[in-house]
Amino acid sequence: MTLSSTRKRAVRAGALTAALAAFLCTTATAAPVASAESPSAPPAVVQADVPAGVTAGVAVFDRQTGTFTEQLNTAAQFRSASVVKLLIALDVLWNRSPDALAAADRARIDTMLRGSDDTAASTFWANNGSGAIVDRMVTRLGLTDTARPPSTHPGYWGYTALSARDTVKIYRHLLDSAPAATRDYLLGDLRQSTRCATDGYDQHFGIAGSFNRPWAVKQGWSGFSSGGCTAPTAKAAGAAEEPAGTDARTPAGADAVDLSRPALHTTGVVGAGDRSIVAVFTLHPGGTSYGKAYTDIGRLTRSLNVPGASRPAGTWVGTWGSGVRVRTQATTASGAITTLPAGVEVLVGCQKRGQQVSQPPYVNDWWAQLPQYGGYMTNIYLSVPENQVPGVPVC
C-alpha cells in the first residue's frame, strides 16, 4: 500500500492495539521520519558534523602519522561518565601485572570494561582512595584537563572532569607506554565490549556503530532514563549517573563542568594496528531521549576523518516506537535478540518478506535485516512511508 509518511505515522500511533504491542513493542509513539543515509562512501568533509543542539568535544589522532585529523573543543571539560573507568583500571594495574590480580579483582575489571559495570567501578573507587585515583593518574599521565569529582559529589566517579585531548593521552599511554601485558589485557576487554551494558543500556553507539571491527571502545552515558536492551537496574551508591533531573553545576579547573544535560561519549581505537584514537564527548538538550542522543553521536562519529577505519555497508534508517524488538528470524514467534533504544537510527543491510504483520488498516510482511544486531525487525517501525525501504536490496 502507498501512504504519505505523515498519514502513515499518524494512523500508526493511534491504531496500534495491545495485541500487536505484546509481541512487537511496547508504548509505541510516532516519531518524525528520518531520511535514510548510506554510510558506504567516505565522509564528504574532514570536519566534525555536530548535530543541532549538541555540544561536542572531538579529537581523532592518527598514530601512523602522529597527527590529529580532527580537533574540536579538545580541551573542553565534560563529566566523564563511564569513560573514567579507563583511569580506574590503569590505576589498579599500575606497577602490577594482570597475572598478579586476585581473581575477584580481575573479574571486576573484566565486567567494568566489557559491560561498563558500575558496581565494579564503585568497589575500586571506594577501596583505592576515591578522588585520589584521579589525582594519581593526572600526575602519571600528564593530563591537563582531568580533575577529580567536586567536593559536593565525592562518591560520583562519573563526575570526574575529562576532555577529548586528555582521553587521547590515556589511549596513547595504554598503546605505547604501558607494559605489554597491561596493554593486551585492557584492550582485550575493550574489544569485547558487550552490546548491552550491565545496567541495560545499548552501548554500541558512536565508534562501535560507525566502523567495522577491529575496534576497542569505552563508552559513557549519563542523565538518561532508559537505554534499550532491558529495563535499567538500580545503581549502586556512588555510581556514575546522577539522579534524574538534577541541575547541579560546579567549577572544575578553569571552566564549569555541566552536570545537568544528558551526556553521551564514545572513545576508543579503530583500524588495523589500532591506527586511530577517537574521542567524542557530547552533551544534549535536557529531556533528549537516549535513542535521539545515540543517533546524533552516531551521525557525528560517521562524519569524522578516521584513518584506517572501515565503514559498514547498508542504509541508515530512523525508527519509531519504544521496546521494538530485534528477532532472530523474520517472524514474531522467533527469539528476541534485544530491544532498540526508542527512536534510534539503525543500519539496514537488506530486507525480505517474512511473517505478515497485520494491524488494520496496515498489512506488512517486509522485515529489515540489521547486520549490526544479527537479526530482523518488522518494517512497520521504520520511519519510511512505504512498506519497503526505498533503495534497500532484497535479501
C-alpha positions as CSV (number, residue, x, y, z in Angstrom):
1,M,0.0,0.0,0.0
2,T,1.1,3.6,-0.6
3,L,0.6,6.2,2.1
4,S,2.3,9.5,2.9
5,S,4.7,9.3,5.8
6,T,2.7,11.9,7.7
7,R,-0.6,10.0,7.4
8,K,1.1,6.6,7.9
9,R,2.7,7.7,11.2
10,A,-0.4,9.4,12.5
11,V,-2.6,6.4,11.9
12,R,0.0,4.0,13.3
13,A,0.3,6.0,16.5
14,G,-3.5,5.9,17.1
15,A,-4.3,2.4,15.7
16,L,-1.8,0.0,17.2
17,T,-3.5,-2.3,19.7
18,A,-2.3,-4.0,22.8
19,A,-2.1,-7.4,21.0
20,L,0.4,-6.1,18.5
21,A,2.4,-4.3,21.2
22,A,2.6,-7.5,23.2
23,F,4.6,-9.3,20.6
24,L,6.4,-6.5,18.8
25,C,6.9,-3.5,21.1
26,T,5.5,-1.6,24.0
27,T,4.3,2.0,24.4
28,A,4.9,2.9,20.8
29,T,4.7,6.6,19.9
30,A,5.1,8.2,16.5
31,A,8.3,9.9,15.6
32,P,9.4,12.2,12.8
33,V,10.5,10.5,9.7
34,A,14.3,10.4,9.4
35,S,15.8,10.3,5.9
36,A,17.8,7.2,5.0
37,E,21.5,7.7,4.9
38,S,24.1,5.4,3.3
39,P,27.5,5.2,5.1
40,S,29.2,3.2,2.3
41,A,31.1,6.2,0.9
42,P,33.7,8.1,3.0
43,P,32.6,11.4,4.6
44,A,32.4,14.3,2.1
45,V,34.2,16.6,4.6
46,V,37.0,16.1,7.1
47,Q,35.3,18.1,9.8
48,A,33.1,17.1,12.7
49,D,29.4,17.5,11.7
50,V,27.8,18.3,15.1
51,P,24.0,17.9,15.1
52,A,22.0,20.9,16.1
53,G,21.7,21.4,19.9
54,V,24.7,19.2,20.7
55,T,27.8,20.4,22.4
56,A,30.8,18.4,21.4
57,G,34.5,17.9,22.2
58,V,36.3,15.8,19.5
59,A,39.8,14.5,18.9
60,V,41.0,12.0,16.3
61,F,44.7,11.1,16.4
62,D,46.4,9.1,13.6
63,R,49.1,7.0,15.3
64,Q,50.7,6.3,11.9
65,T,51.5,9.9,11.1
66,G,51.5,11.3,14.7
67,T,48.9,14.0,13.8
68,F,45.4,14.9,14.6
69,T,42.9,14.6,11.8
70,E,40.0,16.1,13.8
71,Q,40.1,18.6,16.7
72,L,37.1,20.4,18.0
73,N,36.9,21.9,21.5
74,T,39.6,19.4,22.5
75,A,40.3,21.0,25.9
76,A,36.6,21.3,26.9
77,Q,35.8,19.5,30.1
78,F,32.9,17.1,30.3
79,R,31.7,14.9,33.1
80,S,33.3,11.6,32.2
81,A,30.5,9.2,33.0
82,S,32.0,5.7,32.5
83,V,35.0,6.8,30.4
84,V,36.8,7.3,33.8
85,K,36.8,3.5,34.2
86,L,39.9,3.6,32.0
87,L,41.7,5.5,34.7
88,I,40.3,3.3,37.4
89,A,41.6,0.2,35.6
90,L,45.0,1.7,34.9
91,D,45.4,2.7,38.5
92,V,44.7,-0.8,39.7
93,L,47.3,-2.2,37.3
94,W,50.0,0.5,37.9
95,N,53.2,-1.4,38.7
96,R,51.3,-4.6,38.8
97,S,50.9,-7.4,36.2
98,P,47.4,-8.5,35.3
99,D,48.5,-12.0,36.3
100,A,49.1,-10.8,39.9
101,L,45.5,-9.6,40.3
102,A,43.2,-11.5,42.7
103,A,40.6,-13.5,40.8
104,A,37.8,-11.2,42.2
105,D,39.6,-8.0,41.0
106,R,40.3,-9.5,37.6
107,A,36.6,-10.3,37.2
108,R,35.7,-6.8,38.3
109,I,37.9,-5.2,35.7
110,D,36.5,-7.5,33.0
111,T,32.9,-6.7,33.7
112,M,33.7,-3.0,34.3
113,L,35.3,-2.6,30.9
114,R,33.3,-5.1,28.8
115,G,29.8,-4.4,30.3
116,S,30.6,-1.0,31.9
117,D,29.6,-2.4,35.2
118,D,29.0,0.4,37.8
119,T,29.2,-1.8,40.9
120,A,32.7,-2.9,40.0
121,A,33.9,0.6,39.4
122,S,32.4,1.8,42.7
123,T,34.2,-1.0,44.5
124,F,37.6,0.0,43.1
125,W,36.7,3.7,43.8
126,A,36.0,3.1,47.4
127,N,38.9,0.7,48.0
128,N,41.6,2.7,46.2
129,G,41.2,6.2,47.5
130,S,38.3,7.6,45.5
131,G,39.3,11.0,44.1
132,A,43.0,10.2,44.8
133,I,42.8,7.7,41.9
134,V,42.2,10.6,39.5
135,D,44.9,12.7,41.2
136,R,47.5,9.9,40.8
137,M,46.6,9.3,37.1
138,V,46.7,13.0,36.3
139,T,50.3,13.1,37.5
140,R,51.4,9.8,36.0
141,L,50.0,10.6,32.5
142,G,50.5,14.3,32.4
143,L,46.8,15.1,32.0
144,T,45.9,18.8,31.8
145,D,42.1,18.9,31.8
146,T,41.2,16.0,34.1
147,A,40.1,16.6,37.7
148,R,38.5,14.6,40.5
149,P,34.7,14.9,41.1
150,P,33.7,18.1,43.0
151,S,33.7,18.0,46.8
152,T,29.9,18.1,46.8
153,H,29.8,14.7,45.0
154,P,33.0,12.8,46.1
155,G,31.5,9.4,45.5
156,Y,30.3,10.1,42.0
157,W,33.3,8.8,40.0
158,G,31.3,9.6,36.8
159,Y,31.6,13.3,37.7
160,T,35.3,13.3,37.0
161,A,36.2,16.0,34.6
162,L,37.7,14.8,31.3
163,S,38.5,16.2,27.9
164,A,38.9,14.8,24.4
165,R,42.6,15.6,24.3
166,D,43.3,14.0,27.7
167,T,41.4,10.9,26.5
168,V,43.8,10.6,23.6
169,K,46.7,10.8,26.0
170,I,45.2,8.0,28.0
171,Y,44.9,5.7,25.0
172,R,48.4,6.7,23.8
173,H,49.8,5.7,27.1
174,L,47.9,2.4,27.0
175,L,49.1,1.7,23.5
176,D,52.6,3.0,23.5
177,S,53.9,3.2,27.1
178,A,52.1,0.7,29.3
179,P,53.6,-2.8,29.8
180,A,52.6,-5.2,27.1
181,A,50.7,-7.4,29.5
182,T,48.6,-4.4,30.7
183,R,48.0,-3.2,27.2
184,D,46.9,-6.5,25.9
185,Y,44.7,-7.3,28.9
186,L,42.8,-3.9,29.0
187,L,42.5,-3.6,25.2
188,G,41.3,-7.2,25.1
189,D,38.5,-6.3,27.4
190,L,37.6,-3.2,25.3
191,R,37.5,-5.3,22.2
192,Q,34.9,-7.5,23.9
193,S,32.5,-4.6,24.7
194,T,29.0,-6.1,25.0
195,R,26.1,-4.6,23.2
196,C,24.0,-4.4,26.3
197,A,25.8,-3.0,29.4
198,T,25.1,-4.4,32.8
199,D,22.6,-1.6,33.5
200,G,20.5,-2.3,30.4
201,Y,21.9,0.4,28.1
202,D,22.8,-0.4,24.5
203,Q,26.4,0.8,24.4
204,H,27.3,0.1,20.8
205,F,26.8,3.6,19.6
206,G,29.4,6.0,18.1
207,I,32.6,4.2,17.2
208,A,31.0,0.7,17.6
209,G,28.2,1.5,15.3
210,S,30.1,3.6,12.8
211,F,33.1,1.4,11.9
212,N,33.7,-2.3,11.3
213,R,36.0,-4.2,13.6
214,P,38.8,-4.1,14.6
215,W,37.9,-1.6,17.3
216,A,38.1,-1.3,21.1
217,V,35.8,1.0,22.9
218,K,35.0,2.6,26.3
219,Q,31.7,4.4,26.2
220,G,30.0,6.7,28.7
221,W,26.4,7.9,29.3
222,S,24.7,9.9,32.0
223,G,21.3,11.6,32.5
224,F,19.1,9.2,30.6
225,S,16.1,7.2,32.0
226,S,16.1,4.3,29.5
227,G,18.6,2.8,27.1
228,G,17.0,-0.1,25.3
229,C,18.2,-3.7,25.8
230,T,16.5,-4.3,29.1
231,A,14.9,-2.2,31.8
232,P,17.7,-0.4,33.7
233,T,18.6,-1.9,37.1
234,A,19.1,0.1,40.3
235,K,22.5,1.7,40.5
236,A,24.9,1.2,43.3
237,A,25.7,4.0,45.7
238,G,28.3,6.3,44.2
239,A,27.6,5.2,40.6
240,A,28.3,7.4,37.6
241,E,24.9,8.6,36.8
242,E,23.3,11.5,38.8
243,P,19.7,11.5,40.0
244,A,17.4,12.2,37.1
245,G,16.5,15.8,36.6
246,T,19.4,17.2,38.6
247,D,20.6,20.7,37.5
248,A,23.8,20.8,39.6
249,R,26.8,22.6,38.2
250,T,30.2,23.0,39.7
251,P,33.6,24.6,38.7
252,A,36.3,22.1,37.8
253,G,39.6,23.8,36.8
254,A,39.0,26.9,34.8
255,D,35.6,26.0,33.4
256,A,32.3,24.8,34.8
257,V,31.6,21.1,34.2
258,D,28.0,20.6,33.2
259,L,26.3,18.0,35.5
260,S,22.9,18.7,34.1
261,R,22.5,18.0,30.4
262,P,22.4,14.3,29.2
263,A,25.9,13.2,28.3
264,L,26.9,10.5,25.8
265,H,30.6,9.7,24.9
266,T,32.3,7.3,22.6
267,T,36.1,6.7,22.9
268,G,38.5,4.0,21.7
269,V,40.8,2.8,19.0
270,V,39.9,1.9,15.4
271,G,41.5,0.1,12.5
272,A,44.3,-2.4,11.9
273,G,47.1,-2.0,14.3
274,D,44.9,0.4,16.4
275,R,45.8,3.1,13.9
276,S,43.4,5.8,15.1
277,I,42.4,7.0,18.5
278,V,38.9,8.6,18.6
279,A,37.4,10.6,21.5
280,V,33.9,12.1,21.1
281,F,32.3,13.8,24.1
282,T,28.7,15.1,23.7
283,L,26.1,17.0,25.8
284,H,22.5,17.1,24.6
285,P,19.5,19.3,25.4
286,G,17.6,18.5,28.6
287,G,15.0,15.8,28.0
288,T,16.7,14.3,25.0
289,S,15.9,10.6,24.7
290,Y,18.7,8.0,24.6
291,G,17.7,7.0,21.1
292,K,18.0,10.6,19.8
293,A,21.4,11.1,21.5
294,Y,22.5,7.7,20.2
295,T,21.5,8.7,16.7
296,D,23.2,12.1,17.0
297,I,26.5,10.8,18.3
298,G,26.4,8.2,15.5
299,R,26.0,10.8,12.8
300,L,28.7,12.9,14.3
301,T,31.1,10.0,14.5
302,R,30.4,8.9,10.9
303,S,31.3,12.4,9.7
304,L,34.9,12.2,11.1
305,N,38.1,11.6,9.2
306,V,39.3,8.4,10.9
307,P,42.4,6.9,9.2
308,G,42.3,3.2,8.9
309,A,38.6,2.9,9.6
310,S,36.3,0.6,7.6
311,R,32.7,1.6,7.4
312,P,29.8,-0.9,7.3
313,A,27.7,-1.3,4.2
314,G,24.0,-0.6,4.4
315,T,21.5,2.2,4.8
316,W,20.8,4.2,8.0
317,V,17.1,4.5,8.6
318,G,15.2,6.0,11.5
319,T,12.8,4.1,13.7
320,W,9.8,5.0,15.9
321,G,8.3,3.4,18.9
322,S,9.8,2.1,22.2
323,G,10.6,-1.5,23.1
324,V,10.9,-2.5,19.4
325,R,12.4,-6.0,19.3
326,V,15.1,-7.4,17.0
327,R,14.4,-11.0,16.3
328,T,16.5,-14.0,15.1
329,Q,14.2,-14.5,12.1
330,A,11.6,-12.5,10.2
331,T,8.7,-13.8,12.4
332,T,7.2,-12.6,15.7
333,A,7.5,-16.1,17.0
334,S,11.3,-16.2,16.7
335,G,13.5,-15.3,19.6
336,A,14.1,-11.7,20.6
337,I,17.8,-10.8,20.5
338,T,17.4,-7.4,22.1
339,T,15.3,-4.3,22.0
340,L,16.1,-1.0,20.3
341,P,16.5,2.3,22.1
342,A,13.4,4.3,21.4
343,G,13.6,6.2,18.1
344,V,17.1,5.2,17.3
345,E,18.6,5.0,13.8
346,V,19.6,1.6,12.6
347,L,21.7,0.2,9.8
348,V,19.6,-1.9,7.3
349,G,21.6,-4.3,5.2
350,C,18.7,-5.8,3.2
351,Q,15.0,-6.6,3.5
352,K,12.9,-9.6,2.9
353,R,9.4,-11.0,3.2
354,G,8.6,-12.8,6.4
355,Q,5.6,-13.3,8.6
356,Q,2.8,-11.0,7.7
357,V,2.1,-8.5,10.4
358,S,-1.5,-7.1,10.3
359,Q,-2.9,-4.2,12.1
360,P,-5.8,-2.6,10.2
361,P,-5.5,-0.7,8.0
362,Y,-2.0,-1.9,7.6
363,V,-0.7,-5.3,6.4
364,N,3.1,-5.7,6.0
365,D,5.2,-8.7,5.6
366,W,8.5,-6.9,5.0
367,W,11.3,-7.2,7.5
368,A,14.6,-5.4,7.7
369,Q,17.9,-7.3,8.3
370,L,20.1,-5.4,10.8
371,P,23.6,-6.6,10.3
372,Q,24.9,-4.9,13.5
373,Y,22.4,-6.8,15.6
374,G,22.4,-10.1,13.7
375,G,18.7,-10.2,13.3
376,Y,15.5,-8.7,11.9
377,M,12.9,-6.1,12.8
378,T,9.5,-5.6,11.1
379,N,9.4,-2.7,8.7
380,I,6.3,-1.3,10.5
381,Y,8.7,0.5,12.9
382,L,10.9,2.0,10.2
383,S,10.3,5.7,9.6
384,V,9.7,5.4,5.9
385,P,6.4,6.0,4.0
386,E,6.3,2.6,2.2
387,N,6.2,-1.0,3.4
388,Q,9.6,-1.5,1.7
389,V,12.6,0.8,2.3
390,P,13.4,2.5,-1.0
391,G,16.8,1.6,-2.3
392,V,17.5,-1.2,0.1
393,P,18.1,-4.6,-1.7
394,V,16.1,-7.7,-1.1
395,C,17.9,-10.3,0.9
